[in-house]
Amino acid sequence: MAEDEGSVRVDSWIWSVRLTKTRALAAAACRAGHVRVNGERAKPAQPLRPGDEVRVREEGHERVVVVQKLVRKRVGAAVAAECLVDNSPPRPPREFVPAVAERDRGAGRPTKRERRDLHQLRGR
């Protein structure tokens, strides 16, 4: 389960410790620039070693973890918690997350009043 020597691909490790749901999503996050290792943008095949800091950006929130153990295969949540140290800042409470204005599909263009409400909601 755990590897003591060598290195592991960053996309494989992110998937193994359950930071992403699939390895394909982990690789896509790396290619999109949402993963940083020790402050540098990471490619999917970049090797990881114990002590490396990994930052994964997801849904407007950043997870900051430090690699403790290297794993190649997906592990359970209890084992995954032993493989990393989570230094992530706490997520903002839901009531402070700004609301997103949505319109019904096929409702046409917004009226002048609706545009004003949208601008006020977005803080313009």
Long-range contacts (C-beta under 8 A, 24 or more apart in sequence): 1-71, 1-73, 1-75, 1-79, 2-69, 2-70, 2-71, 2-83, 3-69, 3-70, 3-71, 3-72, 4-70, 6-70, 7-47, 7-48, 7-49, 7-70, 8-47, 8-48, 8-70, 8-71, 8-72, 9-44, 9-45, 9-46, 9-47, 9-48, 10-35, 10-37, 10-42, 10-43, 10-44, 10-45, 10-46, 10-47, 10-48, 10-54, 11-35, 11-44, 11-45, 12-72, 13-48, 13-54, 13-67, 13-70, 13-71, 14-54, 14-56, 15-74, 16-71, 16-72, 16-73, 16-74, 16-75, 16-80, 16-83, 17-65, 17-71, 17-75, 17-80, 17-83, 17-84, 18-74, 18-75, 18-77, 18-80, 19-56, 19-58, 19-63, 19-65, 20-56, 20-58, 29-56, 29-57, 29-58, 34-58, 53-87, 54-84, 61-88, 61-91, 62-88, 62-89, 63-88, 64-88, 64-89
